[in-house]
Amino acid sequence: MGPMIFSEEWKQTSEAFSTFLSSLDNIRHSVQQKQTEFDEHCAALNKKIEETHKQSTDHKIVKLNIGGQKFQTSQETLLSVHESFFWCMLHSGDWKPDDEEHGEYFIDRSPTVFPLILESLRQQKPVSTEHLSNFEEDMLNNDLDF
């Protein structure tokens, strides 16, 4: 095997390797494009899911029976505080109305201070206790810990 034959084989191997590297680069570029398209598609789907969920919760009225007194509010209001009692209950999927006929959720708590809690959720502000008696303030703190 003379130097010329070796040189020719080296040239062919080098060209084949260059062609292989070029093919790999094209495949890598194609995979990156597909990944970008997939990521964009996933982002669009996630946005649609969030919008659909928001639309379905925005206008849903939730009926509550708090210690015998009836309250109504939007599901959005009850979901406004992440990890709250209502947020956990509504997201669990296990919380079903106790009164199927009227679609009411019963919560065995005093209705005395619940309007303050509900208004706090609506306004996204802390509950004001300045006009409460000591007893009512204790009830409120117990319910907030609930």
C-alpha positions as CSV (number, residue, x, y, z in Angstrom):
1,M,0.0,0.0,0.0
2,G,1.7,3.1,-1.2
3,P,1.3,6.6,0.3
4,M,-1.0,7.6,-2.5
5,I,-3.5,4.9,-1.7
6,F,-3.4,5.7,2.0
7,S,-3.8,9.4,1.2
8,E,-6.8,8.6,-1.1
9,E,-8.4,6.4,1.7
10,W,-7.8,9.1,4.2
11,K,-9.4,11.7,1.9
12,Q,-12.5,9.4,1.4
13,T,-12.8,8.7,5.2
14,S,-12.4,12.4,5.9
15,E,-15.1,13.3,3.4
16,A,-17.4,10.6,4.8
17,F,-16.8,11.9,8.3
18,S,-17.5,15.5,7.2
19,T,-20.7,14.3,5.5
20,F,-21.7,12.4,8.7
21,L,-21.0,15.5,10.9
22,S,-23.0,17.7,8.5
23,S,-25.9,15.2,8.6
24,L,-25.7,15.2,12.4
25,D,-25.8,19.0,12.5
26,N,-28.9,19.0,10.2
27,I,-30.6,16.5,12.5
28,R,-29.7,18.5,15.6
29,H,-31.1,21.7,14.0
30,S,-34.3,19.8,13.0
31,V,-34.7,18.5,16.5
32,Q,-34.2,21.9,18.0
33,Q,-36.8,23.4,15.7
34,K,-39.2,20.6,16.6
35,Q,-38.5,21.2,20.3
36,T,-39.2,24.9,19.9
37,E,-42.5,24.2,18.1
38,F,-43.4,21.6,20.8
39,D,-42.6,24.1,23.6
40,E,-44.7,26.8,21.9
41,H,-47.6,24.4,21.4
42,C,-47.4,23.3,25.0
43,A,-47.3,26.9,26.2
44,A,-50.4,27.7,24.0
45,L,-52.2,24.7,25.4
46,N,-51.4,25.6,29.0
47,K,-52.6,29.1,28.3
48,K,-55.9,27.8,26.9
49,I,-56.3,25.5,29.9
50,E,-55.7,28.4,32.3
51,E,-58.2,30.6,30.5
52,T,-60.8,27.8,30.4
53,H,-60.3,27.1,34.1
54,K,-60.6,30.8,34.9
55,Q,-63.7,31.2,32.8
56,S,-65.3,28.2,34.4
57,T,-64.5,29.5,37.9
58,D,-65.1,33.2,37.4
59,H,-68.9,33.0,37.2
60,K,-69.6,29.9,39.2
61,I,-71.7,30.8,42.3
62,V,-70.9,28.8,45.4
63,K,-73.7,28.5,48.0
64,L,-72.5,28.1,51.6
65,N,-74.5,27.2,54.7
66,I,-72.4,28.5,57.6
67,G,-74.0,27.3,60.8
68,G,-77.5,27.5,59.3
69,Q,-77.0,30.9,57.7
70,K,-76.9,31.0,53.9
71,F,-74.2,32.8,52.0
72,Q,-73.4,33.0,48.3
73,T,-70.1,34.0,46.6
74,S,-68.1,33.3,43.5
75,Q,-65.8,30.4,43.3
76,E,-63.1,32.9,42.3
77,T,-63.5,34.6,45.6
78,L,-63.1,31.4,47.5
79,L,-60.0,30.4,45.4
80,S,-58.4,33.8,45.8
81,V,-56.1,32.8,48.7
82,H,-53.8,30.0,47.7
83,E,-53.6,27.1,50.2
84,S,-56.6,28.5,52.2
85,F,-59.3,26.2,53.6
86,F,-61.6,26.9,50.7
87,W,-58.8,26.7,48.1
88,C,-57.8,23.2,49.3
89,M,-61.4,22.0,49.6
90,L,-62.4,23.2,46.1
91,H,-59.2,21.9,44.5
92,S,-59.4,18.5,46.1
93,G,-62.4,17.5,44.0
94,D,-63.7,15.6,47.0
95,W,-65.7,18.4,48.5
96,K,-69.3,18.0,47.4
97,P,-72.4,19.9,48.4
98,D,-73.9,18.5,51.5
99,D,-77.4,19.5,50.2
100,E,-77.4,18.2,46.7
101,E,-80.9,19.6,46.0
102,H,-79.8,23.2,46.7
103,G,-76.1,22.7,45.9
104,E,-75.0,24.0,49.4
105,Y,-71.8,23.3,51.2
106,F,-72.3,23.1,54.9
107,I,-69.6,24.3,57.2
108,D,-70.2,23.9,60.9
109,R,-68.9,27.2,62.1
110,S,-70.6,30.3,63.6
111,P,-72.1,32.6,61.0
112,T,-71.4,35.6,63.3
113,V,-67.9,36.5,61.9
114,F,-68.0,34.7,58.6
115,P,-69.2,37.8,56.7
116,L,-65.9,39.4,57.8
117,I,-63.9,36.5,56.4
118,L,-65.8,36.6,53.2
119,E,-65.4,40.3,52.8
120,S,-61.7,39.9,53.4
121,L,-61.5,37.3,50.6
122,R,-63.4,39.6,48.3
123,Q,-61.3,42.7,49.1
124,Q,-58.0,40.8,49.4
125,K,-57.4,42.7,52.6
126,P,-56.9,41.6,56.2
127,V,-60.0,41.3,58.4
128,S,-60.6,44.5,60.5
129,T,-61.2,43.7,64.1
130,E,-61.6,47.3,65.4
131,H,-65.4,47.0,65.9
132,L,-65.4,43.5,67.4
133,S,-65.9,42.5,71.0
134,N,-63.2,40.3,72.6
135,F,-65.5,37.3,72.2
136,E,-66.1,38.0,68.5
137,E,-62.4,38.6,68.0
138,D,-61.7,35.2,69.6
139,M,-64.3,33.6,67.3
140,L,-62.7,35.2,64.3
141,N,-59.2,34.0,65.2
142,N,-60.6,30.5,65.8
143,D,-62.3,30.5,62.4
144,L,-59.2,31.9,60.7
145,D,-57.2,29.1,62.2
146,F,-59.8,26.6,61.0
